[in-house]
Amino acid sequence: MPSVERLHVDDGHEDGISRIVGGHGDARSRLLQSLTYSGTLDEFKHQDLTPVIGTEFEGLQVKDLLKWGDELIRDLAITISQRGVVFLRDQDVTPTQMKDLMLRITELSGCPESSGLHVHPLTEEGSELGDQISVISSEKQKKGGGLTHQLSDVSRFASAGWHSDITFEPVPSDYAMLKIHTLPATGGDTLWASGYEIYDRLSPAMQRFLEGLTATHDAKFFLEEAERLGNPIRKGIRGNPLNHGEALTAIHPLVRTNPVTGWKSVYVNKGFTKRINGITKDESDLLLPYLFNLVTQNHDAQVRFKWRTNDLAIWDNRSTWHCATYDYDEARAGDRVCSLGEAPYLDLQSLGRREALNSNPS
């Protein structure tokens, strides 16, 4: 079993080059090395949906996972991080069970001791399902709530909704889980895209350039949403002591390392990333759309999932983006829970996905 201890941050090597870029001393991954898949999920029927992202399982129930040992859940976490998103069909699972599995996934994959489940800034006090459950609802969307409403004000493109969850927090989400329990007759698919693949499509020169930069992520529009909806922003601790108050802004490396896989991923998203730091605004305004377009225009870096009632998806927010498809009029609703991981960092010795797989094909 791989060791799960606090990550050591080197101030520098003999050549004076720092190994770790970014991160926060109070929110470091406990992993000393990437995790290795042990094969416990191989007995379940599954298939990879595309070469680079998405794996679907049948016959694997959350309520059974919770009864089994840590090794199987750790293997599930590794599979999610390697494949970006995992789909579990036809789940008989409660919100409480979802939260329990989410906590075990993040803990067994080395999350900091300070990190738990996220409380969204717009979560209403005394929510029936609890602070850590976000209700994803088309009826709420029609009233104008959340990220997609904000983006629809400035764009009519369906691709405007691509994002990673809560990157505006100093300690953002590692994993997220969504169960859709109410569906229209057709439509309402969700797409995910691989941040590993987008990194691998950059030229080596561009990779090196971006690895020296950070970006500002901002969700101050939630303050306007809260005021408009008449619900106060949750200013207390939102799953990690570093996530509190109403700043709703954070600075993260433009390229980050996923500690579970050890692979590099581009880490900007159209929903929350406003500015690349360390370069001029004009340069930032040129680079960000280019990076966003790599996500939206490369359908071979994406997987599109057609939901059935009570299907569940679990994805790694550190290395993927996702986008809902609003091509329906009927009700569509589900429950989502996000865990918090480490403060984003870049290990300059880590590899891209393709390079890592080519150097270790087993």
C-alpha positions in Angstrom: 0.0 0.0 0.0 1.4 3.4 -0.9 2.4 5.7 2.0 0.0 8.5 2.7 1.9 11.2 4.6 2.4 14.9 4.4 3.9 16.1 1.1 7.3 17.7 1.6 7.9 21.0 -0.2 11.5 21.6 -1.3 12.8 25.1 -1.1 15.2 24.2 -3.9 17.6 21.7 -5.3 21.3 22.0 -5.6 20.8 23.9 -8.9 18.6 26.4 -7.0 15.4 25.5 -8.9 12.3 25.2 -6.7 10.5 21.9 -7.2 7.0 22.9 -6.0 5.2 26.0 -7.3 2.1 27.2 -5.4 0.3 25.3 -2.7 -0.3 26.4 0.9 1.4 25.1 4.0 -1.9 24.4 5.8 -3.4 22.5 2.8 -0.9 20.1 1.3 -1.7 16.7 0.0 -0.5 13.9 2.3 0.8 11.9 -0.6 4.6 11.4 -0.9 4.1 9.7 -4.3 1.3 9.0 -6.8 -1.0 6.1 -6.0 -0.9 2.8 -7.8 -4.1 0.9 -8.9 -4.2 -2.6 -7.4 -6.9 -4.1 -9.6 -9.8 -4.6 -7.2 -12.3 -3.0 -9.7 -11.4 -5.3 -12.6 -14.1 -7.9 -11.6 -16.9 -5.4 -12.3 -18.3 -4.8 -15.8 -16.8 -1.6 -17.1 -15.7 0.1 -20.3 -13.7 3.2 -21.2 -15.9 5.5 -23.1 -13.1 7.4 -25.0 -9.3 6.8 -25.2 -8.5 9.7 -22.9 -11.5 10.3 -20.6 -14.5 8.6 -19.0 -15.1 5.0 -17.7 -18.5 3.5 -17.0 -19.3 0.8 -14.5 -22.4 -1.4 -14.2 -23.3 -3.4 -11.2 -21.2 -1.4 -8.8 -23.4 0.2 -6.1 -22.3 3.0 -3.8 -24.1 1.3 -0.8 -22.0 -1.8 -1.4 -18.8 0.2 -1.8 -19.4 1.6 1.7 -19.4 -1.9 3.2 -16.2 -3.0 1.6 -12.6 -2.3 2.5 -10.5 0.8 1.9 -8.5 -0.8 -1.0 -11.5 -0.9 -3.3 -12.5 2.7 -2.6 -8.8 3.8 -3.1 -8.8 2.0 -6.4 -12.0 3.9 -7.3 -10.3 7.2 -6.5 -7.3 6.3 -8.6 -9.5 5.3 -11.5 -11.5 8.6 -11.3 -8.2 10.6 -11.2 -6.7 8.7 -14.1 -9.8 8.6 -16.3 -11.1 12.0 -15.2 -14.7 10.9 -14.6 -16.4 7.6 -13.7 -20.0 6.8 -14.3 -22.0 4.4 -12.1 -25.4 3.4 -13.5 -28.7 3.0 -11.7 -27.7 3.9 -8.1 -29.9 3.2 -5.1 -28.1 5.8 -2.9 -29.1 8.5 -0.4 -27.5 11.9 -0.1 -26.0 10.8 3.2 -24.4 7.8 1.6 -23.1 10.0 -1.2 -21.4 12.2 1.4 -20.0 9.2 3.2 -18.4 7.8 0.0 -17.1 11.2 -0.9 -15.3 11.6 2.4 -13.7 8.2 2.1 -12.6 8.8 -1.5 -10.9 12.1 -0.6 -9.4 10.8 2.6 -8.0 7.6 1.0 -6.5 9.6 -1.8 -4.4 11.8 0.6 -6.4 15.0 1.1 -5.1 17.3 3.8 -6.5 16.7 7.3 -7.9 20.2 7.2 -10.2 19.5 4.2 -13.7 18.1 4.3 -16.8 18.5 2.2 -17.5 21.9 0.6 -20.3 24.2 1.6 -21.3 26.3 -1.4 -21.4 30.1 -0.7 -25.0 30.2 -2.0 -26.2 27.2 0.2 -29.2 28.3 2.2 -29.0 27.9 6.0 -31.0 24.9 7.2 -31.1 23.2 3.8 -33.2 20.1 4.0 -30.4 17.9 2.6 -27.7 19.5 4.7 -25.0 22.1 4.1 -22.8 19.9 1.9 -25.4 18.9 -0.6 -26.0 21.2 -3.6 -29.3 20.8 -5.4 -28.8 21.0 -9.2 -32.2 22.0 -10.5 -33.4 23.4 -13.9 -36.3 25.0 -12.0 -33.8 27.0 -9.9 -31.9 27.8 -13.1 -35.0 29.3 -14.7 -35.2 31.7 -11.8 -31.7 32.7 -12.5 -29.2 31.2 -10.1 -25.6 30.1 -10.1 -22.8 30.0 -12.6 -24.7 29.2 -15.8 -27.1 32.1 -15.3 -24.2 34.4 -14.9 -22.5 33.1 -18.1 -25.8 33.2 -20.1 -25.9 37.0 -19.6 -22.8 37.4 -21.7 -22.9 34.5 -24.2 -25.4 32.4 -26.2 -22.9 29.7 -26.8 -23.7 26.4 -25.0 -19.9 26.0 -24.5 -19.9 29.1 -22.2 -20.7 26.8 -19.3 -17.4 24.9 -19.2 -15.9 25.0 -15.7 -14.2 23.2 -12.8 -16.0 23.4 -9.5 -15.3 26.1 -7.0 -11.8 27.1 -8.2 -12.5 30.5 -6.6 -11.7 29.0 -3.2 -8.1 28.9 -1.9 -8.6 25.2 -1.4 -10.8 24.0 -4.3 -12.5 20.7 -5.0 -10.6 17.5 -5.6 -13.6 15.3 -6.3 -17.3 15.9 -7.0 -20.2 13.5 -7.2 -23.6 14.1 -9.0 -26.7 11.9 -9.0 -29.4 12.9 -11.4 -32.8 11.7 -10.2 -35.2 13.7 -12.4 -34.8 13.8 -16.2 -36.5 15.2 -19.2 -37.6 12.7 -21.9 -34.5 13.6 -23.9 -31.7 16.1 -23.6 -29.8 17.2 -20.5 -26.5 15.5 -21.2 -23.3 16.5 -19.5 -19.9 16.8 -21.1 -16.5 16.4 -19.4 -13.1 17.3 -20.9 -9.6 16.2 -19.9 -7.1 18.8 -18.5 -4.3 16.2 -19.0 -5.0 16.0 -22.7 -5.2 19.7 -23.1 -1.8 20.1 -21.4 -0.4 17.4 -23.7 -1.6 19.3 -26.8 0.5 22.3 -26.0 4.0 22.6 -27.5 6.9 22.0 -25.1 7.8 25.7 -25.3 4.2 26.7 -24.4 4.1 24.2 -21.6 7.2 25.6 -20.0 6.0 29.2 -20.4 2.6 28.5 -18.8 4.2 26.5 -15.9 5.8 29.8 -14.7 2.4 31.6 -14.4 -0.5 31.8 -12.1 -4.1 32.9 -12.7 -6.8 34.6 -10.7 -10.1 32.8 -10.2 -13.0 35.0 -9.2 -16.7 34.3 -8.3 -17.8 37.7 -6.9 -20.9 37.4 -9.0 -22.2 35.1 -6.3 -22.4 38.1 -4.0 -24.8 39.7 -6.5 -26.7 36.4 -6.8 -27.1 36.2 -3.1 -28.4 39.7 -2.8 -30.8 39.2 -5.7 -32.1 36.0 -4.3 -32.3 37.3 -0.7 -30.0 34.7 0.8 -26.8 35.7 2.7 -23.5 34.4 1.5 -22.0 31.7 3.7 -19.1 33.5 5.1 -18.0 30.9 7.7 -15.6 28.0 7.0 -16.6 26.3 3.8 -15.0 22.9 4.2 -11.5 24.1 4.9 -10.3 26.9 7.3 -8.7 28.8 4.3 -12.1 29.0 2.6 -14.1 31.7 4.4 -15.4 35.2 4.1 -16.8 36.9 1.0 -13.6 37.5 -1.1 -14.5 34.5 -3.4 -11.2 34.9 -5.2 -8.0 32.8 -5.3 -4.7 32.6 -7.2 -3.7 29.2 -8.5 -0.9 27.8 -10.8 -1.9 27.8 -14.5 -0.7 24.3 -14.6 -1.1 22.0 -11.6 0.0 18.5 -10.6 -2.6 16.0 -9.6 -1.0 14.2 -6.6 -3.0 11.0 -7.1 -1.6 10.4 -10.7 1.4 12.7 -10.7 0.3 14.1 -14.0 0.1 17.8 -15.1 -3.1 19.5 -16.1 -4.0 22.9 -17.4 -6.0 24.6 -14.6 -8.0 27.5 -16.0 -11.7 27.6 -16.8 -14.1 29.9 -18.4 -16.5 30.0 -15.5 -14.1 31.5 -12.9 -10.6 32.3 -14.4 -10.4 36.1 -15.0 -6.7 36.9 -15.4 -3.4 35.4 -16.0 -0.9 37.0 -13.7 2.6 38.1 -14.5 1.9 39.2 -18.0 0.0 42.2 -19.4 -3.8 42.3 -19.6 -3.6 42.2 -23.4 -1.4 39.1 -23.3 -3.8 37.5 -20.8 -6.8 38.4 -23.0 -5.1 36.6 -25.9 -4.0 33.5 -24.0 -7.1 32.7 -21.9 -9.4 32.4 -24.9 -6.9 30.2 -26.6 -6.8 27.8 -23.7 -10.6 27.9 -23.3 -10.9 27.1 -27.0 -8.6 24.1 -26.6 -11.2 22.7 -24.3 -14.4 23.6 -26.2 -13.1 22.8 -29.8 -11.4 19.5 -29.2 -14.2 17.0 -29.0 -11.7 14.1 -28.9 -10.6 15.4 -25.5 -14.2 15.2 -24.3 -16.8 12.6 -23.2 -20.5 13.2 -23.5 -22.7 11.3 -21.0 -26.4 10.6 -21.6 -28.0 10.3 -18.2 -30.5 7.7 -17.2 -32.6 8.2 -14.0 -30.5 7.6 -10.8 -27.1 7.5 -12.6 -24.2 8.9 -10.7 -21.0 10.5 -11.9 -17.8 11.1 -9.9 -15.1 13.3 -11.4 -11.7 14.8 -10.5 -12.0 18.6 -10.6 -8.2 19.1 -10.6 -7.9 17.6 -14.1 -11.3 18.0 -15.8 -13.9 20.6 -16.9 -17.6 19.9 -17.3 -20.5 21.5 -19.0 -24.2 20.8 -18.7 -26.4 20.9 -21.8 -29.6 22.9 -21.5 -31.5 21.6 -24.5 -34.8 20.8 -22.7 -37.8 22.5 -21.1 -38.9 19.8 -18.6 -37.6 19.4 -15.1 -34.1 18.1 -14.6 -32.7 17.8 -11.0 -30.0 16.0 -9.0 -27.9 16.2 -5.9 -24.2 17.1 -5.9 -21.5 16.9 -3.2 -17.9 18.2 -3.6 -14.9 17.3 -1.4 -12.0 19.6 -0.9 -8.4 18.5 -1.6 -5.1 20.3 -1.5 -4.3 23.9 -2.4 -3.2 23.7 -6.1 0.5 23.3 -6.7 2.8 22.4 -9.6 5.6 19.8 -9.1 8.1 20.7 -11.8 9.3 17.1 -11.8 5.9 15.7 -12.6 5.0 14.6 -16.1 2.2 14.9 -18.6 -0.2 12.0 -18.9 1.1 10.8 -22.3 4.7 11.0 -21.2 4.0 9.2 -18.0 2.1 6.4 -19.7 4.7 6.0 -22.4 7.5 5.8 -19.8 5.5 3.2 -17.8 3.2 1.4 -20.2 2.1 -1.2 -17.6 
